[in-house]
Amino acid sequence: MAWVTNRKNKHSAYKYIYKMRIQKALTYRFDVFSSIIFQCIVMFAAAFFWRAIYIDTSSMEGISVTDMLTYTIVSSAMSVILMTGVEQRLMDSVEKGTVATDMIKPVPLFGIYFFEDLGNITSLFFLNVIPIILIGGFFIATPLPANGTYAALFVLSFILSFMVNWLFAALFSLLSFVTINMSPLVQVKKHVLRLLSGSIIPIWFFPDQVKFILELLPFIYIYQLPLDIYIGKYSYNVILLKMGIQLLWVIFLFAAFLIAERHMQRKVMVQGG
C-alpha cells in the first residue's frame, strides 16, 4: 500500500502547488493590469492592420474581415495563457546550483513546474482573458465561434495546444544544462514561435513552400489549428484529422522530453548540480 500513499501525497502536493500559484498570481495586480494594457495595444494594432488589408475586398482565403477580427481577438487572449514559466524556473535552479537536490525530491521537478503553470493559466483566464475578450468584443468585433460544435472542438484543441506548447518549452528548458545564459534564447524562441505558429499572421498568407514546411512542424498546432477551428475554416472531417496529428505531436514531444530529461538527470547526478 506504500505506492498508494505515495501517489496520494503527490496529488496533495500538486494540488497545493496549483492553489498557491493561483494565490500568488492574484497578489500581483499591477502585472495583471500591465499585461491587459499591452495585449490590448497589440490586439488593436492587429485589428487596424487587418481592416486596412480587407478595405478593398470582402474575403481572402475564404475568410471574411469579421472572421479575421475574431481570429485576432481570440489569438490575443490565447497568447496570455499560452505562457510558460518552466524555462525560467529551471534556469534559476541551475544557476543557483540547487537543481540536483530539486531532482531528488519526492515530487518530480517538472511535475511542480507543470502545476505551477497550470495555476498561472487558471488565474490568467479570469484576470486577463475575460477582460481582453470583452474589450475586443466591445471595440473591435463580437468574437463568436462558428457554432457550438466548433466551440467544443476549439476547447479540446486548445487543451492539446497547451500541451504541445508546454512540452516544447520543457524540452527547450533542458538547454539550461548546456548554456550559460538562456534568457536571450528564450526571448528569441518566444517571438519565433508566435510568428511560425500563426498567432500573428495566419499561415494561409505564407508562400506555399513556407506553408508546406510549417505544416511539418508542431508550431501551427499551438495557435493556428485552434483558431482555424474557432472561426470554422475547415469541415469536421478535416478538423478531426488535424486534431489527430495534434495529439500525435503531444505524444511525440512527451516521449522526446522523457528521454532528454533522463539523459540530463543522469548527467546532473554524475557531475553535480
C-alpha positions as CSV (number, residue, x, y, z in Angstrom):
1,M,0.0,0.0,0.0
2,A,3.0,2.3,0.1
3,W,2.6,3.2,-3.5
4,V,-1.0,4.3,-2.9
5,T,0.1,6.5,-0.1
6,N,2.9,8.0,-2.2
7,R,0.5,8.6,-5.0
8,K,-1.9,10.4,-2.7
9,N,0.9,12.5,-1.3
10,K,1.9,13.6,-4.8
11,H,-1.6,14.5,-5.7
12,S,-1.9,16.6,-2.5
13,A,1.5,18.3,-3.3
14,Y,0.3,19.1,-6.8
15,K,-3.0,20.4,-5.6
16,Y,-1.2,22.6,-3.1
17,I,1.3,23.9,-5.7
18,Y,-1.7,24.7,-8.1
19,K,-3.6,26.5,-5.3
20,M,-0.5,28.6,-4.2
21,R,0.3,29.6,-7.8
22,I,-3.2,31.0,-8.2
23,Q,-3.0,32.9,-4.9
24,K,0.4,34.3,-6.0
25,A,-1.0,35.4,-9.3
26,L,-3.9,37.2,-7.6
27,T,-1.4,39.1,-5.4
28,Y,0.4,40.9,-8.2
29,R,-2.3,43.1,-9.6
30,F,0.0,45.5,-11.4
31,D,1.3,42.7,-13.6
32,V,-2.3,41.8,-14.5
33,F,-3.2,45.4,-15.5
34,S,0.0,45.9,-17.4
35,S,-0.4,42.6,-19.3
36,I,-4.0,43.6,-20.2
37,I,-2.9,47.0,-21.5
38,F,0.0,45.5,-23.5
39,Q,-2.2,42.8,-25.1
40,C,-4.9,45.3,-25.9
41,I,-2.4,47.6,-27.7
42,V,-1.2,44.6,-29.8
43,M,-4.8,43.5,-30.4
44,F,-5.9,46.9,-31.6
45,A,-2.9,47.3,-33.8
46,A,-3.5,44.0,-35.4
47,A,-7.2,44.8,-35.9
48,F,-6.4,48.1,-37.7
49,F,-3.9,46.2,-39.8
50,W,-6.4,43.6,-41.0
51,R,-9.1,46.2,-41.6
52,A,-6.7,48.0,-43.9
53,I,-5.8,44.8,-45.7
54,Y,-9.5,44.0,-46.2
55,I,-10.6,47.5,-47.2
56,D,-10.9,46.6,-50.9
57,T,-12.1,43.0,-50.5
58,S,-14.8,41.1,-48.5
59,S,-12.9,37.9,-48.3
60,M,-9.4,36.5,-48.5
61,E,-8.5,32.8,-48.4
62,G,-12.2,32.2,-47.8
63,I,-12.1,34.3,-44.6
64,S,-14.2,37.4,-44.1
65,V,-13.0,40.5,-42.3
66,T,-15.2,39.6,-39.3
67,D,-13.7,36.2,-39.1
68,M,-10.2,37.8,-39.2
69,L,-11.0,40.2,-36.4
70,T,-12.4,37.3,-34.4
71,Y,-9.2,35.4,-35.1
72,T,-7.2,38.4,-33.8
73,I,-9.1,38.8,-30.6
74,V,-9.0,35.1,-29.7
75,S,-5.3,34.9,-30.6
76,S,-4.6,37.8,-28.3
77,A,-6.5,36.1,-25.5
78,M,-4.7,32.8,-26.2
79,S,-1.3,34.5,-26.1
80,V,-1.9,35.4,-22.4
81,I,-2.4,31.9,-21.2
82,L,-0.1,30.1,-23.5
83,M,2.8,31.4,-21.4
84,T,5.2,29.0,-19.6
85,G,7.4,29.5,-16.6
86,V,9.2,26.2,-16.9
87,E,12.2,27.7,-18.7
88,Q,12.8,30.5,-16.2
89,R,12.2,28.2,-13.2
90,L,14.8,25.6,-14.4
91,M,17.2,28.3,-15.4
92,D,17.1,29.7,-11.9
93,S,17.5,26.3,-10.4
94,V,20.6,25.6,-12.5
95,E,22.1,29.0,-11.8
96,K,21.7,28.6,-8.1
97,G,23.1,25.1,-8.1
98,T,20.0,23.6,-6.5
99,V,18.9,21.5,-9.4
100,A,20.5,18.3,-8.2
101,T,18.7,18.4,-4.8
102,D,15.5,19.5,-6.5
103,M,15.6,16.4,-8.7
104,I,15.8,14.0,-5.8
105,K,12.7,15.4,-4.0
106,P,9.7,13.1,-3.7
107,V,7.7,15.2,-6.1
108,P,9.0,15.3,-9.7
109,L,10.6,18.6,-10.6
110,F,8.8,19.1,-13.9
111,G,5.6,18.0,-12.3
112,I,6.0,21.0,-10.0
113,Y,6.6,23.3,-12.9
114,F,3.6,21.9,-14.8
115,F,1.2,22.6,-12.0
116,E,2.7,26.0,-11.4
117,D,2.0,26.9,-15.0
118,L,-1.5,25.3,-14.7
119,G,-2.2,27.5,-11.7
120,N,-1.0,30.6,-13.7
121,I,-3.2,30.0,-16.6
122,T,-6.2,29.4,-14.4
123,S,-5.8,32.8,-12.7
124,L,-4.9,34.5,-16.0
125,F,-8.1,33.2,-17.6
126,F,-10.2,35.1,-15.2
127,L,-7.9,38.1,-14.7
128,N,-6.7,38.7,-18.3
129,V,-8.5,36.6,-20.9
130,I,-12.1,37.6,-20.0
131,P,-11.2,41.4,-19.9
132,I,-9.4,41.1,-23.3
133,I,-12.3,39.3,-24.9
134,L,-14.8,41.9,-23.5
135,I,-12.7,44.8,-24.6
136,G,-12.2,43.3,-28.1
137,G,-15.8,42.4,-28.4
138,F,-16.9,46.0,-27.5
139,F,-14.4,47.9,-29.6
140,I,-13.5,45.6,-32.5
141,A,-15.9,42.7,-33.2
142,T,-18.0,40.2,-31.3
143,P,-15.7,37.1,-31.2
144,L,-18.3,34.4,-31.6
145,P,-17.3,30.9,-32.7
146,A,-18.7,29.4,-35.9
147,N,-21.2,27.3,-33.9
148,G,-21.5,25.3,-30.7
149,T,-19.8,22.2,-32.1
150,Y,-16.8,24.3,-33.3
151,A,-16.6,25.9,-29.9
152,A,-16.4,22.5,-28.2
153,L,-13.8,21.3,-30.7
154,F,-11.8,24.5,-30.1
155,V,-11.7,23.8,-26.3
156,L,-10.4,20.3,-27.0
157,S,-7.8,21.5,-29.5
158,F,-6.8,24.3,-27.1
159,I,-6.0,21.8,-24.4
160,L,-3.8,19.8,-26.8
161,S,-2.2,23.1,-28.0
162,F,-1.3,23.9,-24.4
163,M,0.3,20.5,-24.0
164,V,2.3,21.0,-27.3
165,N,3.4,24.4,-26.1
166,W,4.3,23.3,-22.6
167,L,6.2,20.2,-23.7
168,F,8.2,22.1,-26.3
169,A,9.0,24.7,-23.6
170,A,10.0,21.9,-21.2
171,L,12.3,20.4,-23.9
172,F,13.8,23.8,-24.6
173,S,14.4,24.4,-20.9
174,L,16.8,21.5,-20.8
175,L,19.3,23.6,-22.7
176,S,19.9,25.3,-19.3
177,F,22.2,22.5,-18.5
178,V,24.5,23.3,-21.5
179,T,24.0,27.1,-21.9
180,I,25.5,29.8,-19.6
181,N,22.6,32.2,-20.2
182,M,19.3,31.1,-21.6
183,S,17.4,34.4,-21.3
184,P,18.2,35.6,-24.9
185,L,17.4,32.2,-26.4
186,V,14.0,32.1,-24.5
187,Q,13.1,35.5,-25.9
188,V,14.1,34.6,-29.5
189,K,12.2,31.3,-29.1
190,K,9.1,33.1,-27.8
191,H,8.9,35.5,-30.8
192,V,9.8,33.0,-33.5
193,L,7.3,30.5,-32.1
194,R,4.5,33.1,-32.3
195,L,5.4,34.0,-35.8
196,L,5.6,30.4,-37.1
197,S,2.5,29.3,-35.2
198,G,0.0,31.6,-36.9
199,S,-0.5,33.7,-33.8
200,I,0.4,37.0,-35.6
201,I,-0.1,36.1,-39.3
202,P,-2.1,33.0,-40.3
203,I,-0.1,30.6,-42.3
204,W,-2.7,30.8,-45.1
205,F,-0.9,34.0,-46.2
206,F,2.5,32.5,-46.3
207,P,4.1,31.3,-49.6
208,D,3.2,27.7,-50.5
209,Q,6.8,26.4,-49.9
210,V,6.9,28.0,-46.4
211,K,3.4,26.8,-45.6
212,F,4.4,23.2,-46.5
213,I,7.4,23.3,-44.2
214,L,5.4,24.8,-41.3
215,E,2.8,22.1,-41.6
216,L,5.6,19.6,-40.9
217,L,6.4,21.3,-37.6
218,P,4.4,21.3,-34.3
219,F,4.1,25.1,-34.1
220,I,0.9,25.5,-36.1
221,Y,-0.8,23.2,-33.6
222,I,-0.3,25.7,-30.8
223,Y,-2.2,28.7,-32.3
224,Q,-3.2,28.1,-35.9
225,L,-5.3,25.0,-35.6
226,P,-7.4,26.1,-32.5
227,L,-8.0,29.4,-34.2
228,D,-9.0,27.8,-37.5
229,I,-11.5,25.7,-35.6
230,Y,-12.9,28.6,-33.8
231,I,-13.8,30.6,-36.9
232,G,-15.0,27.4,-38.7
233,K,-12.4,27.4,-41.5
234,Y,-12.4,23.6,-42.0
235,S,-15.0,20.8,-42.2
236,Y,-15.4,18.5,-39.3
237,N,-13.6,15.6,-41.0
238,V,-10.5,17.9,-41.7
239,I,-10.6,19.2,-38.1
240,L,-10.7,15.7,-36.7
241,L,-7.8,14.7,-38.9
242,K,-5.7,17.7,-37.9
243,M,-6.6,17.2,-34.2
244,G,-5.3,13.6,-34.6
245,I,-2.0,15.0,-35.8
246,Q,-2.0,17.4,-32.9
247,L,-2.4,14.5,-30.5
248,L,0.4,12.7,-32.2
249,W,2.7,15.7,-31.6
250,V,1.7,15.7,-27.9
251,I,2.8,12.0,-27.7
252,F,6.0,12.6,-29.7
253,L,7.0,15.6,-27.6
254,F,6.2,13.8,-24.4
255,A,8.4,10.9,-25.4
256,A,11.2,13.1,-26.5
257,F,11.0,15.1,-23.3
258,L,11.2,11.9,-21.1
259,I,14.2,10.7,-23.0
260,A,16.0,14.1,-22.8
261,E,15.1,14.5,-19.1
262,R,16.5,11.2,-18.1
263,H,19.7,11.9,-20.0
264,M,20.1,15.2,-18.3
265,Q,19.2,13.8,-14.9
266,R,22.0,11.2,-15.2
267,K,24.4,13.9,-16.3
268,V,23.5,16.1,-13.3
269,M,23.7,13.3,-10.8
270,V,27.2,12.3,-12.0
271,Q,28.5,15.9,-12.3
272,G,26.5,17.5,-9.5
273,G,24.1,20.5,-9.7
